[in-house]
């Protein structure tokens, strides 16, 4: 079999793995109301997402370094095996805490898949073909954004939520077989130092913050020794992380690159977009199924316009990035994003579904530009040997933003909902069994119909208010997006004129 023939099954294996891991969060978000209805633990559901993302965030730079040192193939296969093992365990989870732990295992595997897949593409394809391949990988990401919610909705409604995890197993096995059989890599690998101390201090700081926000005001008072200690741990280890990065030979976060204006602003934007957009994928399905009384299928369909909007924004950004500056295109992005998020923050339990759909298209279109523009802007004017580091830093900071965003805003929503329920049923009898810890009845059609109307109305309004209040608060970091975009400068993708009169970008992205 020729090298060209072998590349087809290798690419297929990579695409299947990327599709599987990229769909994971959107599938789970769509099914989350049903999972909460079955397992309970509404006050802890945010950990199902955040545990996965923390593991992915910590694993990406480490597995990237390990693959440089000891080979891509073995760690890509390792990531697939761990991801599938975590998926199988998630399918048999009996409590929301178990599910969160198993999602963390799944995330460890996911942290190996994404960076190594992109690196394999750059290893096996010549420079003139890499742009086409990265475009193909981007198309898979876009498709997963649409397919994930729909697949998650239909599996949840017509089979069982357990199968949103089991479905990964056959896909992953096919990917493993293709990579094992057809991918042959060079044994030339370079020894590099892994920034273990940087990874450890970062994870400890983020986990300390997550526990402080999750437990504060619920299990412990905000001024208790436990919560103050957790916040102190976050501050100390976060400072240690930056001190470590300044001295590390191969830092997770290469601070010297931030001296470049466009690189620095692109990373800040990736962090801010990641930290705000993740809130929508988590809370919109909850809003739809609880407030409108819909099924998982309905919430999956509601998410689709947002994902279509993001694909459109990403495509338009990619098409026009050679025709105008990054700042001009990102200006279109933040205008649509700000308007869409503000409108989402004005919703209530009486908001029509078609209006919600319109708001989702607006916000999805706005965030879509960041998917295509920010990774490219990160590579602007960098030597080839630094482009891998720049790309991984951009992905890392977007994941870091998502992790902090889902934790901070998740805690805000949870506390707001708790306070809303307490206020709604203050001094009242007949409030049923509703508490912030287990309001599962509103996600179950049979149980929902048995709830007295005055009780259901108060719970639904408390939940909708907590979610839209959280959306409105995201305008604070979004304001920082507006400022950062203006600081990007007038840089644009440089065009190299080829002899035949055609153009190509100097980054190799077409």
PLY file of the C-alpha trace (Angstrom):
ply
format ascii 1.0
element vertex 510
property float x
property float y
property float z
element edge 509
property int vertex1
property int vertex2
end_header
0.00 0.00 0.00
1.41 3.40 -0.99
1.86 6.26 1.43
-0.95 8.22 -0.24
-3.32 5.27 0.09
-2.45 4.84 3.77
-3.21 8.49 4.51
-6.93 8.08 3.80
-7.64 5.62 6.64
-5.30 7.58 8.93
-7.25 10.78 8.28
-10.51 8.88 8.75
-9.30 7.61 12.12
-8.26 11.09 13.20
-11.54 12.64 12.09
-13.59 10.02 13.92
-11.66 10.67 17.13
-12.02 14.44 16.81
-15.72 14.16 15.98
-16.28 11.94 19.00
-14.47 14.19 21.46
-15.80 17.45 19.95
-19.41 16.25 20.18
-19.06 15.14 23.77
-19.83 18.38 25.58
-22.78 19.32 23.35
-24.31 15.84 23.64
-24.00 15.91 27.43
-25.37 19.46 27.69
-28.48 18.48 25.74
-29.09 15.41 27.88
-28.28 17.08 31.22
-31.89 17.88 32.24
-32.83 14.22 31.73
-29.71 13.05 33.60
-30.57 15.33 36.52
-34.15 14.04 36.50
-32.82 10.47 36.77
-29.83 10.88 39.09
-30.81 13.99 41.05
-28.17 16.37 42.34
-29.25 19.53 40.50
-26.89 21.53 42.75
-23.92 19.51 41.44
-24.75 19.11 37.76
-22.24 21.77 36.71
-19.43 19.44 37.86
-20.29 17.01 35.08
-19.02 19.60 32.61
-16.30 21.27 34.68
-14.63 18.00 35.78
-14.23 16.99 32.13
-12.86 20.37 31.13
-10.33 20.61 33.94
-8.94 17.21 32.97
-8.77 18.17 29.28
-7.11 21.49 30.11
-4.45 19.88 32.30
-3.79 17.04 29.88
-3.38 18.95 26.61
0.08 20.48 27.14
1.42 17.40 28.92
0.37 14.90 26.26
1.60 17.28 23.58
5.08 17.23 25.12
5.01 13.46 25.69
4.11 12.86 22.06
7.09 14.96 20.97
9.37 12.92 23.21
8.12 9.36 22.72
5.89 9.36 19.64
2.41 10.44 18.60
0.90 7.04 17.98
1.23 5.52 21.41
-0.22 8.52 23.23
-3.01 9.02 20.72
-4.02 5.38 21.22
-3.65 5.84 24.99
-5.96 8.87 24.85
-8.56 6.92 22.86
-8.49 3.97 25.28
-8.85 6.20 28.35
-11.61 8.23 26.69
-13.55 5.07 25.84
-13.04 3.64 29.33
-14.34 6.88 30.82
-17.31 6.82 28.42
-18.24 3.30 29.44
-18.01 4.23 33.14
-20.16 7.34 32.59
-22.86 5.12 31.09
-23.15 3.09 34.30
-22.97 6.02 36.74
-25.55 5.85 39.54
-25.11 9.33 41.03
-24.18 12.77 39.76
-20.94 12.58 41.78
-19.96 9.29 40.12
-20.75 10.77 36.73
-18.52 13.77 37.45
-15.61 11.52 38.46
-16.00 9.34 35.36
-16.19 12.46 33.20
-12.82 13.51 34.62
-11.39 10.16 33.48
-12.93 10.77 30.07
-11.34 14.22 30.04
-7.86 12.81 30.62
-8.21 10.87 27.39
-9.73 13.86 25.61
-6.71 15.94 26.57
-4.53 13.65 24.48
-6.77 13.44 21.41
-7.09 17.04 20.24
-3.48 18.31 20.26
-1.97 15.06 18.98
-4.47 14.75 16.12
-3.52 18.18 14.79
0.17 17.40 15.21
-0.17 14.14 13.27
-1.73 16.09 10.39
1.29 18.40 10.31
3.61 15.38 10.50
2.15 13.40 7.63
1.12 16.13 5.18
3.42 18.46 3.25
3.07 22.22 3.83
1.01 22.80 0.68
-1.64 20.31 1.89
-1.88 21.35 5.52
-4.25 24.24 4.91
-6.76 21.92 3.23
-6.48 19.42 6.08
-6.89 21.98 8.86
-9.95 23.21 6.97
-11.30 19.66 6.99
-10.69 19.37 10.73
-12.47 22.69 11.20
-15.43 21.38 9.22
-15.61 18.40 11.56
-15.73 20.77 14.54
-18.55 22.69 12.89
-20.46 19.51 12.10
-20.05 18.26 15.65
-21.62 21.47 16.96
-24.75 20.69 14.96
-24.76 16.91 15.18
-24.00 16.77 18.91
-27.19 18.41 20.22
-29.40 16.54 17.75
-27.80 13.17 18.41
-27.88 13.75 22.16
-31.54 14.74 22.01
-32.72 11.75 19.99
-30.66 9.22 21.94
-31.98 10.64 25.21
-35.61 10.72 24.12
-35.81 7.43 22.21
-33.19 5.18 23.82
-31.61 6.30 27.11
-29.22 9.00 28.29
-26.73 6.22 29.11
-26.22 5.68 25.39
-24.89 9.18 24.79
-21.73 7.75 26.36
-21.92 4.21 25.01
-22.15 5.52 21.43
-18.52 6.62 21.73
-17.30 3.05 22.08
-17.86 1.73 18.49
-16.63 5.04 17.01
-13.51 4.94 19.15
-12.78 1.30 18.36
-12.90 1.99 14.62
-10.54 4.94 15.11
-8.09 2.79 17.10
-8.07 0.05 14.46
-7.41 2.52 11.64
-4.58 4.30 13.46
-2.94 1.07 14.66
-3.09 -0.52 11.22
-2.22 2.36 8.90
-0.32 5.06 10.80
3.46 4.59 10.73
5.45 7.40 12.28
9.09 8.37 12.23
11.02 7.32 15.32
12.82 10.70 15.39
11.61 12.41 18.52
13.16 15.21 20.54
13.66 15.16 24.27
11.89 18.02 26.01
11.26 19.01 29.56
7.68 18.72 30.74
6.44 21.53 32.93
5.01 19.24 35.59
5.20 21.91 38.30
3.32 24.39 36.11
0.62 21.83 35.36
0.27 20.87 39.03
0.06 24.43 40.36
-2.47 25.39 37.69
-4.75 22.40 38.34
-4.59 22.86 42.13
-5.42 26.56 41.83
-8.35 25.99 39.46
-9.78 23.08 41.48
-9.48 25.16 44.70
-11.45 27.95 43.05
-14.06 25.51 41.75
-14.63 23.98 45.19
-14.78 27.41 46.84
-17.44 28.64 44.42
-19.40 25.40 44.49
-19.44 24.98 48.29
-19.65 28.64 49.29
-23.10 29.67 50.45
-24.32 26.07 50.29
-22.30 23.64 52.38
-20.33 26.39 54.17
-20.74 30.10 54.82
-18.72 32.40 52.58
-16.73 33.63 55.59
-16.05 30.13 56.95
-12.55 28.79 57.42
-13.10 26.18 54.70
-14.09 28.67 51.99
-11.45 31.24 52.93
-8.83 28.48 52.86
-9.93 27.38 49.39
-9.75 30.93 48.03
-6.33 31.34 49.66
-5.18 28.10 48.06
-6.34 29.38 44.69
-4.46 32.67 45.09
-1.22 31.07 46.32
-1.05 28.36 43.68
-2.09 30.73 40.90
0.80 33.04 41.80
3.10 30.00 41.99
1.93 28.99 38.51
3.00 32.30 36.98
6.29 32.23 38.89
6.90 28.72 37.55
6.09 29.74 33.99
8.67 32.55 34.12
11.42 30.05 34.98
10.36 26.88 33.14
12.45 25.78 30.15
9.32 24.53 28.32
6.41 26.33 30.02
2.77 25.36 29.58
2.04 29.05 29.04
4.96 30.67 27.17
4.82 34.19 28.61
7.44 35.62 26.25
5.01 35.30 23.34
2.68 37.75 25.05
5.10 40.55 24.20
3.62 40.36 20.70
0.53 42.55 20.57
-1.61 40.47 18.24
-0.69 37.21 19.97
-1.50 38.62 23.41
-4.89 40.04 22.40
-5.81 36.82 20.58
-5.15 34.77 23.71
-7.17 37.12 25.91
-10.06 36.94 23.44
-9.89 33.13 23.29
-10.09 33.04 27.08
-13.03 35.47 27.24
-15.02 33.88 24.40
-14.49 30.43 25.89
-15.54 31.56 29.36
-18.80 33.13 28.18
-19.97 30.92 25.32
-19.79 27.70 27.38
-22.55 29.08 29.62
-25.02 28.98 26.75
-24.38 25.34 25.87
-24.87 24.37 29.53
-27.89 26.48 30.50
-29.98 26.83 27.35
-31.01 23.12 27.41
-31.88 23.48 31.11
-33.95 26.59 30.34
-35.81 24.97 27.45
-36.67 21.72 29.20
-37.56 23.22 32.58
-39.20 26.50 31.58
-40.97 25.37 28.40
-41.59 21.86 29.68
-39.95 20.40 26.59
-38.12 17.16 26.01
-34.42 16.60 25.35
-35.29 16.53 21.64
-36.75 20.02 21.90
-33.69 21.39 23.69
-31.41 19.78 21.13
-33.33 21.39 18.29
-33.29 24.75 20.09
-29.47 24.64 20.23
-29.16 23.91 16.51
-29.68 27.52 15.29
-26.94 28.72 17.63
-24.54 26.13 16.24
-25.54 26.93 12.65
-24.90 30.58 13.40
-21.43 29.76 14.73
-20.59 27.74 11.61
-21.72 30.67 9.43
-19.66 33.13 11.45
-16.59 30.90 11.34
-16.90 30.44 7.57
-17.35 34.16 6.88
-14.41 34.99 9.12
-12.22 32.50 7.24
-13.29 33.80 3.82
-12.66 37.48 4.58
-9.57 37.23 6.78
-7.32 37.92 3.77
-9.39 40.94 2.71
-9.42 43.04 5.87
-7.84 43.20 9.32
-8.47 40.80 12.18
-9.80 43.75 14.21
-12.46 44.67 11.65
-13.79 41.11 11.51
-13.70 40.70 15.27
-15.63 43.97 15.46
-18.49 42.30 13.59
-18.12 39.42 15.99
-18.49 41.36 19.22
-21.40 43.48 17.97
-23.45 40.36 17.20
-22.24 38.67 20.39
-23.09 41.59 22.69
-26.56 42.08 21.20
-27.36 38.36 21.32
-26.17 37.90 24.90
-28.02 40.99 26.11
-31.24 39.75 24.53
-30.77 36.35 26.17
-30.43 38.14 29.48
-33.82 39.82 29.00
-35.76 36.56 28.62
-38.26 35.25 31.10
-40.60 32.26 31.37
-43.02 33.87 28.89
-40.47 34.49 26.13
-41.56 32.92 22.83
-39.42 30.11 21.48
-38.92 31.80 18.12
-37.36 34.76 19.93
-35.01 32.45 21.79
-34.05 30.91 18.45
-33.30 34.36 16.99
-31.17 35.30 19.99
-29.22 32.05 19.67
-28.47 32.70 15.99
-27.14 36.16 16.83
-24.87 35.00 19.61
-23.72 31.94 17.67
-22.85 34.07 14.63
-20.82 36.38 16.82
-18.78 33.69 18.54
-18.21 31.82 15.26
-15.69 34.41 14.07
-13.45 33.60 17.02
-13.18 29.95 15.97
-11.48 30.75 12.66
-9.80 34.11 13.34
-8.17 33.75 16.74
-6.08 30.62 16.00
-4.85 32.27 12.78
-4.12 35.56 14.53
-2.12 33.64 17.14
0.25 32.41 14.40
0.67 35.82 12.80
4.30 36.82 12.19
5.69 33.82 14.08
8.52 31.59 12.95
7.41 28.03 12.02
9.11 26.49 15.07
6.85 28.52 17.37
3.54 27.96 15.61
2.73 24.71 17.39
3.30 26.37 20.76
1.16 29.35 19.74
-1.71 27.15 18.55
-1.68 24.97 21.66
-1.60 28.09 23.87
-4.69 29.44 22.13
-6.55 26.13 22.59
-5.33 25.89 26.18
-6.55 29.38 27.13
-9.93 28.84 25.49
-10.30 25.64 27.53
-9.08 27.45 30.65
-11.69 30.16 30.07
-14.40 27.56 29.60
-13.38 25.83 32.83
-13.43 29.01 34.90
-16.55 30.31 33.16
-18.64 27.23 33.76
-17.49 27.16 37.39
-17.95 30.83 38.26
-21.20 31.41 36.38
-22.48 27.99 37.40
-21.99 28.92 41.06
-23.73 32.26 40.48
-26.71 30.57 38.85
-26.95 27.96 41.59
-26.90 30.52 44.39
-29.39 32.74 42.58
-31.76 29.79 42.09
-31.47 28.78 45.75
-32.23 32.31 46.90
-35.13 32.54 44.45
-36.75 29.36 45.75
-36.34 30.42 49.35
-37.94 33.77 48.61
-40.75 32.23 46.54
-41.82 29.76 49.22
-41.05 31.90 52.23
-43.83 31.44 54.74
-45.89 29.30 52.35
-47.33 25.84 52.80
-47.71 23.36 49.96
-44.40 24.04 48.33
-43.97 20.34 47.75
-40.57 18.75 47.85
-38.85 21.43 45.81
-35.46 22.50 47.07
-32.40 23.74 45.25
-30.86 20.34 45.86
-33.38 18.26 44.00
-35.99 19.99 41.79
-36.01 17.02 39.45
-39.76 16.90 38.99
-39.78 19.85 36.58
-37.67 17.79 34.14
-40.05 14.82 34.18
-43.23 15.19 32.13
-45.27 12.77 34.27
-44.21 14.34 37.56
-44.50 17.87 36.19
-48.19 17.36 35.42
-48.82 16.48 39.08
-47.31 19.67 40.45
-49.81 22.32 41.58
-49.81 25.21 39.13
-48.88 27.84 41.71
-45.88 25.74 42.82
-44.70 25.01 39.29
-45.02 28.66 38.35
-42.81 29.79 41.22
-40.14 27.17 40.56
-40.05 27.85 36.83
-39.79 31.60 37.38
-37.01 31.13 39.96
-35.06 28.94 37.56
-35.57 31.16 34.51
-34.58 34.23 36.54
-31.38 32.55 37.75
-30.37 31.59 34.21
-31.14 34.92 32.54
-29.46 36.77 35.42
-26.35 34.70 34.71
-26.54 35.55 31.00
-26.74 39.25 31.84
-23.67 39.03 34.08
-21.63 37.65 31.17
-21.81 41.14 29.68
-19.07 42.09 32.15
-16.37 39.88 30.55
-17.89 40.59 27.12
-17.15 44.29 27.75
-13.51 43.25 28.08
-13.84 41.56 24.68
-14.83 44.90 23.15
-11.81 46.64 24.66
-9.42 43.86 23.64
-10.63 43.85 20.04
-9.78 47.55 19.72
-6.27 46.77 20.99
-5.60 44.22 18.23
-4.23 46.80 15.80
-4.55 46.76 12.02
-2.69 43.52 11.32
-4.12 41.23 8.65
-3.14 37.95 7.01
-0.20 38.75 4.69
-0.66 37.56 1.12
2.16 36.07 -0.93
1.81 36.53 -4.68
2.53 33.27 -6.51
3.90 33.21 -10.08
0.58 32.04 -11.56
-1.19 35.05 -10.11
-2.96 33.12 -7.34
-2.71 34.11 -3.73
-2.06 32.21 -0.59
-1.76 33.20 3.02
1.64 33.09 4.64
0.23 31.05 7.50
-0.59 28.16 5.19
-4.29 28.38 6.05
-6.44 28.72 2.93
0 1
1 2
2 3
3 4
4 5
5 6
6 7
7 8
8 9
9 10
10 11
11 12
12 13
13 14
14 15
15 16
16 17
17 18
18 19
19 20
20 21
21 22
22 23
23 24
24 25
25 26
26 27
27 28
28 29
29 30
30 31
31 32
32 33
33 34
34 35
35 36
36 37
37 38
38 39
39 40
40 41
41 42
42 43
43 44
44 45
45 46
46 47
47 48
48 49
49 50
50 51
51 52
52 53
53 54
54 55
55 56
56 57
57 58
58 59
59 60
60 61
61 62
62 63
63 64
64 65
65 66
66 67
67 68
68 69
69 70
70 71
71 72
72 73
73 74
74 75
75 76
76 77
77 78
78 79
79 80
80 81
81 82
82 83
83 84
84 85
85 86
86 87
87 88
88 89
89 90
90 91
91 92
92 93
93 94
94 95
95 96
96 97
97 98
98 99
99 100
100 101
101 102
102 103
103 104
104 105
105 106
106 107
107 108
108 109
109 110
110 111
111 112
112 113
113 114
114 115
115 116
116 117
117 118
118 119
119 120
120 121
121 122
122 123
123 124
124 125
125 126
126 127
127 128
128 129
129 130
130 131
131 132
132 133
133 134
134 135
135 136
136 137
137 138
138 139
139 140
140 141
141 142
142 143
143 144
144 145
145 146
146 147
147 148
148 149
149 150
150 151
151 152
152 153
153 154
154 155
155 156
156 157
157 158
158 159
159 160
160 161
161 162
162 163
163 164
164 165
165 166
166 167
167 168
168 169
169 170
170 171
171 172
172 173
173 174
174 175
175 176
176 177
177 178
178 179
179 180
180 181
181 182
182 183
183 184
184 185
185 186
186 187
187 188
188 189
189 190
190 191
191 192
192 193
193 194
194 195
195 196
196 197
197 198
198 199
199 200
200 201
201 202
202 203
203 204
204 205
205 206
206 207
207 208
208 209
209 210
210 211
211 212
212 213
213 214
214 215
215 216
216 217
217 218
218 219
219 220
220 221
221 222
222 223
223 224
224 225
225 226
226 227
227 228
228 229
229 230
230 231
231 232
232 233
233 234
234 235
235 236
236 237
237 238
238 239
239 240
240 241
241 242
242 243
243 244
244 245
245 246
246 247
247 248
248 249
249 250
250 251
251 252
252 253
253 254
254 255
255 256
256 257
257 258
258 259
259 260
260 261
261 262
262 263
263 264
264 265
265 266
266 267
267 268
268 269
269 270
270 271
271 272
272 273
273 274
274 275
275 276
276 277
277 278
278 279
279 280
280 281
281 282
282 283
283 284
284 285
285 286
286 287
287 288
288 289
289 290
290 291
291 292
292 293
293 294
294 295
295 296
296 297
297 298
298 299
299 300
300 301
301 302
302 303
303 304
304 305
305 306
306 307
307 308
308 309
309 310
310 311
311 312
312 313
313 314
314 315
315 316
316 317
317 318
318 319
319 320
320 321
321 322
322 323
323 324
324 325
325 326
326 327
327 328
328 329
329 330
330 331
331 332
332 333
333 334
334 335
335 336
336 337
337 338
338 339
339 340
340 341
341 342
342 343
343 344
344 345
345 346
346 347
347 348
348 349
349 350
350 351
351 352
352 353
353 354
354 355
355 356
356 357
357 358
358 359
359 360
360 361
361 362
362 363
363 364
364 365
365 366
366 367
367 368
368 369
369 370
370 371
371 372
372 373
373 374
374 375
375 376
376 377
377 378
378 379
379 380
380 381
381 382
382 383
383 384
384 385
385 386
386 387
387 388
388 389
389 390
390 391
391 392
392 393
393 394
394 395
395 396
396 397
397 398
398 399
399 400
400 401
401 402
402 403
403 404
404 405
405 406
406 407
407 408
408 409
409 410
410 411
411 412
412 413
413 414
414 415
415 416
416 417
417 418
418 419
419 420
420 421
421 422
422 423
423 424
424 425
425 426
426 427
427 428
428 429
429 430
430 431
431 432
432 433
433 434
434 435
435 436
436 437
437 438
438 439
439 440
440 441
441 442
442 443
443 444
444 445
445 446
446 447
447 448
448 449
449 450
450 451
451 452
452 453
453 454
454 455
455 456
456 457
457 458
458 459
459 460
460 461
461 462
462 463
463 464
464 465
465 466
466 467
467 468
468 469
469 470
470 471
471 472
472 473
473 474
474 475
475 476
476 477
477 478
478 479
479 480
480 481
481 482
482 483
483 484
484 485
485 486
486 487
487 488
488 489
489 490
490 491
491 492
492 493
493 494
494 495
495 496
496 497
497 498
498 499
499 500
500 501
501 502
502 503
503 504
504 505
505 506
506 507
507 508
508 509
